[in-house]
């Protein structure tokens, strides 16, 4: 049985609202980290096919910076935060005050990697905390892992189980704005991949019968 047909625009609107609540918490944490005002928004939440998900990330062979974590508790699954390399470079350079930092340059600076992992920890933790509060489900993240690789290789971990119950993924589009930095919006994607048994728990908590 799949749950694709039960997901309506109303459910996606609810997920978007949860995302914006999480984004507000994450923006506060990032503002403290960067010592400057950060604004974060979730302009859109959508269900997309596996193929469309690959296109959103620039294709399965596109090299990206990915934060991966497992979701545990009442609803288990996988979550990924994906950023294009150039946008990740720009953000981390400002964060660690090093204009030479580059995810493509080997070996990658440990300070930069730690900063990116902390950013992913803040973003994913804030979203899952908001989802947990809204659904009253006990949901918490594992320590996130960081990978710089082809998108198809990074995301394949979460697709194995999900493909048995669904051919769609929940995408939470994210925009990050830094005060005083014009025309440099950082755009990333959260991909939420609940395990098969967790689809029902999440959708019931969102009012799906």
C-alpha positions, -999 to +999 in steps of 0.1 A: +000+000+000+012+035-008+003+068+007+009+091-023-028+094-031-036+105+005-013+135+004-033+167-004-023+203-009-036+209+026-011+184+041+017+201+021+006+235+034+008+221+070+043+208+063+052+242+049+040+259+080+059+235+102+090+242+080+086+279+085+084+274+123+116+253+122+132+279+099+125+307+124+142+287+151+172+278+128+176+315+118+179+325+154+206+299+160+225+308+128+223+345+137+240+337+170+265+316+153+274+342+126+268+372+149+246+388+123+209+387+114+200+356+093+165+352+078+153+318+067+121+308+049+104+277+035+088+290+002+075+256-009+069+221+002+061+195-024+059+158-031+081+149-061+090+117-078+124+102-075+133+114-110+121+150-102+141+149-070+173+141-090+165+171-113+161+194-083+196+186-073+210+191-108+210+154-117+221+122-100+258+128-111+259+164-099+284+168-070+268+184-040+274+190-003+250+167+016+241+164+053+226+131+061+209+119+093+185+092+105+153+102+122+144+080+152+115+078+177+078+074+168+084+080+131+117+069+117+133+077+084+161+096+066+166+133+061+190+150+038+200+186+034+215+193+000+234+224-011+251+231-044+289+233-038+293+269-047+265+280-023+280+259+005+314+273-002+301+309+000+283+303+033+311+285+050+337+311+039+317+338+057+312+315+087+349+307+092+363+340+077+384+321+052+379+332+015+401+303+003+379+276+017+367+252-010+349+218-007+366+208-040+400+214-026+417+183-010+422+179+018+391+198+029+397+221+059+385+204+091+372+237+104+351+242+073+337+206+075+329+211+112+311+244+104+290+227+077+281+199+099+270+223+127+249+242+102+232+210+091+227+200+127+210+234+134+188+232+104+177+196+106+173+198+144+151+229+142+128+214+116+124+180+133+118+198+166+089+218+150+076+186+134+077+168+167+059+197+185+032+199+159+024+162+156+031+153+192+053+125+179+086+118+196+111+125+168+148+132+172+178+132+148+210+112+150+243+130+147+244+142+111+270+129+087+286+151+059+294+140+024+307+157-007+297+134-035+274+128-064+238+134-054+227+100-065+253+083-043+243+104-012+206+100-015+206+062-024+209+053+013+174+066+021+157+054-011+162+017-006+134+012+020+112+040+008+110+026-028+090-004-014+061+018-003+063+050-024+078+065-054+076+100-040+097+121-016+088+151+005+109+181-005+112+211+018+127+240-002+147+263+020+160+299+014+186+315+037+192+353+036+221+371+053+215+407+065+236+431+044+245+406+017+223+415-013+214+391-041+231+361-024+203+339-013+214+304-003+190+279-016+190+243-003+166+214-002+156+191+026+145+157+014+124+139+040+122+101+034+101+084+061+105+047+065+075+026+052+059+022+086+065+058+094+044+072+065+012+062+083+023+076+117+032+110+102+001+113+080-022+103+108-006+129+130-013+155+102-049+145+101-048+119+073-074+091+080 
